[in-house]
Amino acid sequence: MTPPDTIKHLTIGVAGLGAMGLPMARRLVQAGFRVVGYDVVQDRDYRSVPILTDPGEFAEQADVLLSIVRDEPQNVELCFVGQAVFRQPKYPKVFVLCSTVSPGFLGELAAQLPKDVTLLDAPMSGAPVAAEEGSLTWMLGGDAVWLDALSPLFSAMGTPLHKLGALGSGMAVKVLNNYVAASSVVAVRRALVACPKLGVPPEVLLDVMSQSSGQTWFGDRFLEIDWARQDYSPENTIGILEKDVKSFLKGLGDEPTAADEALLQSLRKLPAFPE
């Protein structure tokens, strides 16, 4: 399938309408795209996003599929096993993988997809607050013609768009980025917990760091990020950070270093930060 003159004629299927996927889908609706949504959880308030409850109907209607489900197993479920979108009689001809996974998973996925499907990797950064604002940062890999054609779609959800090269290049940058991001979450939370012992109000530290060498995305937006104060749970965003670090390590194919193990342990032991 080659891109049409305008992608506004295509129906965009968004699979995974959680904390990231739902505000992203809303942004697309607001920008005038034809959107259909699908999620295995069907009792949420999806408001302005049209929802289909049957995966076969979803597969039939979607020309372009954006997968914003959690991890590799959920993508396998979506594509081939549970919802089995790409085992339906009619299926999307463009698959945009937005989940953060190991870069090597892209090759495994491509080998199982029908030959007439174009696979792109399009992980994004910014957390739910940026998804709500439409200020996501994109790391894009795959066919340059399709990435160019879909640029208006990505831009409706945020900029900049980093077009990084062949399939997998976006995901490689994303797992590297998220390794650093996970490290900064641990460091910022450690410093904030230490503030009272050193007589420093946490808000003062956050302000000073935002203008000095301790500046981080997490610290700069600590008061806005809805999960910034969470403790660890496999189901929440701190658990997703653990998954992203593991995706980075899987991509390397190396044994974890002592620093890697310490980072994972720190995430798993992260307590809730007091209000």
Disulfide bonds with the S-S distance in Angstrom:
none
